[in-house]
């Protein structure tokens, strides 16, 4: 008798996992390219022509590209924290959320995700990982327990 009652209780307690549509890799790439043009290119333009004296100074500087990437990473992290989307991700209906709660990720996690993205893009293996996973997570998503889903 106890076993049957226990079995009924566990059937009632089981959590319902929400139905999730994972973003495809081509959509992620398109969103990334859009973000490069909408966020990163203006940052580089401002640094090159308003802060420095032109492309020669930019190319000679070791600090300018670092500042550009840092500003882009900051803007990227703020946008992911506030809405879970960047302009490119919004254009393609992609949202970055926490793996377990499916809510927006924190600012610290967004910054770590950006740093992990830079690392995984450098070793290329991290960017090929989505081809071998059902949930299509790249290395930076696995490390930061985030996932890109379709809205």
N, C-alpha and C positions, 0 to 999 in steps of 0.2 A: 504494500500500500504506500509506503513512504517513497519508494522509487518512482511510482507513477505521479505522485504529487510533485516530487522534485523535477521530473521531466516536464510537467505542465508549467511549472514556474520558470524553468530555463527557456522554454519556448516563448513565454511572454516577455522575458527580460532581454532577449536578443535585440541588439541595436540594428536599426535600419540604416544601411549605408546608402547615401544619396547616389543617384545615377549621375555619373560624371562623363563628359565627353572631353577627351584629352586633345589638345591642339596638335595638329600635324606638323611635321618638320618643315615642309615648304611654307606654311603660314608663319612659322616662327622666323624663318629666314627673311621673308618679305617684311615682317614687322621690324626686324632688326635693321634692315636696309632703310626703311622709312625713318626710323629713329636716328640713324646716322645722318640723314639729310635734314631732318627737322630740328635736331638738338645739337649734334656734334659739329656739323659743318658751320653753323653760325658761331659757335664757340671758337672754333679755329679761325674763322674770319676776323672776329673781334680781337683775338690775341695777335694775329698776324698783322693786321692793318691799323688797328686803333691803339693797341698797347705797344707793339714793336713797329719798326719802320718798313716792314715788307717781308717778302718771302726769304730773302737772304739772311736776315736777322733771325727769322724763325728756324731756318735750317741750321744755322750756326749755334742756336741755343739748345742746351740740353734740358733746361728747366721748362721751356714753353710747352713741349708736348706733354710733359708730366702734369703741368697745371691744367692743360686742356682735358686730359683724361680724368683728372681729379674732379674738375667742375662737372664734367659729364656724369661721372659716377655719383656725385652728390645729387644732381638733378634727377637722375634715374632712380636713385634710392628714395628720394622724397616722393616722386610720383607713384612708385610702387607701394609706399606706405599709405599714402592718402587714398588712392583709388584702386590700386592693384593693377593699374595700366599705365603705359606710356602712350604717346600719340600713335605710334606704330601698332602697338598691341590693340589699342582701341579701334583703329581702322580695320583690323582683321578679326575683331571680336574675341581677343585672347585676354585672359585675366590670370595674374600670378597670385596664387593663394597658398596658405599653409596646407601641408599634406594631410593633416588629421582633422583640423577644424573647418577647413575650406573658407577661412576668413583671411583678410589682408595680412600680409606678413609685417613684422615690426621693422623699424628703421635699421636697427643693428643687423637683423637678418638680411635685409635688403642690401646693406653695404657689404656684408660677408658674401652674399650671393654674387654681387658685382665683382668682387675680388676673385672669387672662385671661378667666375666666368672668364676673367682675364687669364687665369691659370689654365683652365680647361681648353681655352682657345689656343694657348701656346703649345700644348702637347697634342692637340688635334684628336687624340683618342677620346677626350671628354665630349667633343662635338659629334663623334660617330656613335656614341653610346645609345642615343635614342633609336637607332635602327635595330637594336638588339633587345629592347625592352617593350613590354606591352603598354606601359603607361607613358612611353615616349619621353622619359626624363633624361636630360643631359647630366653630366657629372656635377655641375654647379647646383642643379636641382636636387640631386641625391645628397650632396654634402649639406645642403641647407634645409632639407626636408620641406621643399616647396614643389609646386606643380603648376604647369601652365594648362589651363582648361579653357574651353569655349564657353562663352556666355550664353 
